Amino acid sequence: MAGALEGIKILDLTSVGFGPYACQILGDYGAEVIKIESPEGDITRGIAPFRNKGMGHFFINANRNKKSLVLDLKTKKGKAAFFKLVEKSDVVMTSIRPAAMERLEIDFTACKQINPSLIYVALVGFGQSGPYAKRPAYDDIIQGVSGMAAMQGGREGDPTFVNASVCDKICSQIAAHATLAALFARTKSGTGQLVEVPMFESMVGFNLVEHQSGMTFDPPLGSTGYERSMVKYRRPYATRDGFVCALPYTTKHWKSFFSIMHREDMLNDPRVLDPKVRSEKIGELYELVSDLVADWDTEDLLKALEEGDIPHGEATQLYDLKNDDHLKAVGFFQTHEHQSEGTIKLTSPPIKLSETPTNIRKLPPLLGEHSSEILREIGYSEEEIRELIE
């Protein structure tokens, strides 16, 4: 069955995490994605561990469902090949800085002259109309300036990075749905447009959904920071033999939890019965949870929380995810035989569409694996292809 984006061609001029992951999502939906790489390739190709040079684990996990074409966009011939592809493409997504794209003369203005219906998605660190426009941006930088790192320290702790390329991946999701919105708009207007996706503004908006808190109002009703998220004891709770995530949330949940813990004295406590008081005193309640579950065995606690209909789960180590019963049942991890890497394990596209399913059609490509094939498709002769590759 065809994917939802079958017939859509995307030129992927992105690298690292912000961009490659976005284009992979669109590829999972059925788009034809051509990853245009410099002769050196995406920098993540060289991040260990890897079996073979140029096929690092990070690259493998962010670049399935793509073809790889090597072009040196600083050369006249490389640029000419790029513009031939632009003529026949629906989307160009680039994480190259706008000033560099302008110097190369392959920016939105140049591409639009060749293909007025093109969607040109510019992934930038900061909105181009502000004073930070020219600043470089990487995940750690955006975690810092967007408040993400400070959030991890709670009310009084030091700023701490999330142990993931969280901004790259969140902003890639935003870039993917912005691209879909522009493609949908084109079905009505017939014309393309420039889509700017800034990491900084995207992450500030993302962070402040709950953390704008009292500053939502004018005059303010308090400071920033969603209390439930910021308190010290919001964390996986230590049991005698592991860690459990327990989340009594509603009044019913809290009453059920304290009944399980034989703390009948808490059943009529205002912190349990009154949502406003509970939200103000949530740190005290979480401290109680931490103390009460410490003497339980993990398996017994999970069973009791299940019977009490209280949201719960075991805090799972990354290396144990492969053994998760649910992930096994839905076939989340797929094993594939790669032409150079042998057996590799990839995660499945998580979204399920009944009529236009997502799937893994192409394994992560070798550097320039499809160069000859793509150039042939846009009219290059075998001799011209050899010259361009040389």
CORCORVEN-V216495 format. One record per pair of residues at least 6 apart in sequence whose C-alpha atoms are under 6 Angstrom apart, sorted by the first residue. I is the first residue (numbers start at 1). J is the second residue. Records with the same first field share a line. If there is no record, write none. Layout:
I = J  J
//
This chain:
2 = 356
3 = 29  30  356  357
4 = 29  30  356
5 = 29  30  31
6 = 30  31
8 = 31
9 = 31  32  89  90
10 = 33  90  91  92
11 = 34  92
12 = 34  35  36  93
13 = 36  93  94
14 = 20  94  95
15 = 42
16 = 44
17 = 168
18 = 168  172
19 = 172
20 = 62
21 = 62  172
22 = 172  173  176
24 = 63
27 = 33  65
28 = 358  359
29 = 358
33 = 66
34 = 66  67  68
35 = 67  68
36 = 69  70
37 = 70
38 = 70  71  72
39 = 70
44 = 58  59
45 = 54  55  56  59
46 = 54  56
47 = 56
48 = 56
49 = 56
50 = 56  57
60 = 364
63 = 364
64 = 362  363  364
65 = 361  362
67 = 370
68 = 365  368  369  370
69 = 368  370  371
70 = 368
71 = 78
72 = 78
73 = 79
87 = 115
90 = 118
91 = 118  119  120
92 = 120
93 = 121
94 = 122  123
95 = 123
101 = 107
116 = 192
117 = 191  192
118 = 192
119 = 192  193
120 = 194  195
121 = 195  196
122 = 196
123 = 197
124 = 198
125 = 137  198  199
126 = 133  198  200
127 = 133  198
139 = 165  167  168
143 = 149
146 = 204
149 = 159  160  161
150 = 159
152 = 160
153 = 159  160
154 = 230
210 = 226
211 = 224  225  226
212 = 224
213 = 224  225  226
214 = 220  221  222  223  224
215 = 223  224
231 = 283
233 = 286  287
236 = 243  244  245
237 = 243  244  290
238 = 294
239 = 293  294  296  297  298
240 = 295  296  297
241 = 297
243 = 315
244 = 313  314  315
245 = 312  313  314
246 = 312
247 = 311
248 = 254  310
251 = 272  273
253 = 310
255 = 267
256 = 308
271 = 277  278
332 = 347  348
333 = 346  347
334 = 345  346
335 = 344  345
336 = 343  344
337 = 343
//
